[in-house]
């Protein structure tokens, strides 16, 4: 049986507390929509552009690959604009929409209302 000294127990408690606080700080980071980014991708898949967004803006994305075609290729070029502006441009270009939920960007196919013209 190990003999734990008071100093050893306190040291372990501080390490545990530090790890918990560090993890919570990483998980709790808010998305900085005003951060300026530049992306220059020609003929890239939507999946590749999302990965580039994630890397440049430090954003976690969530989406279902069944809800839209991630292999569709487009060119997406933005220079020194806010993350919010870049996300809006990307969504307009790809007919996607986004929502920020719990510090991640959730992408989905833009819902187009079904309008039926009725004769009166």
C-alpha positions as CSV (number, residue, x, y, z in Angstrom):
1,X,0.0,0.0,0.0
2,X,1.4,3.4,-1.0
3,X,1.9,6.0,1.7
4,X,0.6,9.4,0.3
5,X,2.0,12.4,2.0
6,X,-0.1,15.5,2.5
7,X,2.2,17.4,0.1
8,X,1.7,14.7,-2.6
9,X,-2.1,14.8,-2.2
10,X,-2.2,18.6,-2.5
11,X,0.0,18.5,-5.5
12,X,-2.2,15.9,-7.2
13,X,-5.3,18.0,-6.3
14,X,-3.8,21.1,-7.9
15,X,-2.9,19.2,-11.1
16,X,-6.4,17.7,-11.3
17,X,-8.0,21.2,-10.8
18,X,-5.7,22.7,-13.4
19,X,-6.6,20.1,-16.0
20,X,-10.3,20.5,-15.3
21,X,-10.1,24.3,-15.6
22,X,-8.0,24.1,-18.8
23,X,-10.4,21.6,-20.4
24,X,-13.4,23.9,-19.5
25,X,-11.7,26.9,-20.9
26,X,-10.9,25.1,-24.2
27,X,-14.5,23.8,-24.5
28,X,-16.0,27.2,-23.5
29,X,-14.3,29.4,-26.1
30,X,-16.8,31.4,-28.0
31,X,-16.6,31.8,-31.8
32,X,-15.0,35.1,-32.7
33,X,-17.2,36.3,-35.6
34,X,-15.2,39.5,-36.0
35,X,-11.9,37.8,-36.5
36,X,-10.4,38.6,-40.0
37,X,-9.6,35.6,-42.2
38,X,-8.5,35.0,-45.8
39,X,-9.3,31.9,-47.8
40,X,-8.1,31.3,-51.4
41,X,-9.4,28.0,-52.8
42,X,-10.2,27.3,-56.4
43,X,-12.2,24.3,-57.5
44,X,-12.3,22.9,-54.0
45,X,-14.9,20.7,-52.5
46,X,-17.3,22.1,-49.9
47,X,-15.7,19.7,-47.4
48,X,-12.3,21.2,-48.1
49,X,-13.6,24.7,-47.7
50,X,-15.2,23.8,-44.4
51,X,-11.9,22.3,-43.2
52,X,-10.1,25.5,-44.3
53,X,-12.6,27.6,-42.4
54,X,-12.1,25.4,-39.3
55,X,-8.3,25.8,-39.5
56,X,-8.2,29.6,-40.2
57,X,-11.0,30.7,-37.9
58,X,-10.6,28.0,-35.2
59,X,-14.2,26.9,-35.5
60,X,-15.8,23.5,-35.1
61,X,-18.3,22.7,-37.7
62,X,-21.1,20.2,-37.4
63,X,-23.1,18.9,-40.4
64,X,-24.6,15.8,-41.9
65,X,-23.0,14.8,-45.1
66,X,-26.4,13.3,-46.2
67,X,-28.1,16.7,-46.0
68,X,-26.0,18.3,-48.7
69,X,-23.3,17.3,-51.3
70,X,-19.9,17.9,-49.7
71,X,-18.1,16.8,-52.9
72,X,-19.5,19.7,-54.9
73,X,-16.6,21.9,-56.1
74,X,-16.6,25.7,-56.1
75,X,-14.1,28.5,-55.9
76,X,-14.1,30.4,-52.6
77,X,-11.9,33.4,-52.3
78,X,-12.1,36.0,-49.5
79,X,-9.4,38.3,-48.3
80,X,-9.2,39.9,-44.8
81,X,-12.9,39.8,-44.0
82,X,-14.7,38.9,-40.8
83,X,-15.6,35.3,-40.1
84,X,-19.3,36.3,-40.1
85,X,-19.0,37.9,-43.6
86,X,-17.1,34.9,-44.9
87,X,-19.7,32.5,-43.5
88,X,-22.5,34.5,-45.1
89,X,-20.8,34.5,-48.5
90,X,-20.0,30.8,-48.3
91,X,-23.7,30.0,-47.4
92,X,-25.0,32.2,-50.2
93,X,-22.7,30.5,-52.7
94,X,-23.6,27.0,-51.6
95,X,-27.2,27.4,-50.7
96,X,-26.5,26.4,-47.1
97,X,-27.5,28.1,-43.9
98,X,-25.7,28.1,-40.5
99,X,-26.6,28.5,-36.9
100,X,-24.2,28.8,-34.0
101,X,-25.0,26.3,-31.3
102,X,-22.8,25.7,-28.2
103,X,-19.7,27.2,-29.7
104,X,-19.9,25.4,-33.0
105,X,-21.3,26.2,-36.4
106,X,-24.0,23.9,-37.5
107,X,-24.5,23.8,-41.3
108,X,-27.6,22.6,-43.1
109,X,-29.2,22.9,-46.5
110,X,-31.1,26.1,-46.9
111,X,-34.8,25.5,-46.6
112,X,-36.7,26.9,-49.6
113,X,-40.3,27.6,-48.9
114,X,-42.8,25.7,-51.0
115,X,-44.9,28.4,-52.6
116,X,-48.0,27.4,-54.6
117,X,-49.6,30.0,-56.7
118,X,-53.3,29.8,-56.4
119,X,-55.7,31.3,-58.9
120,X,-58.4,33.5,-57.3
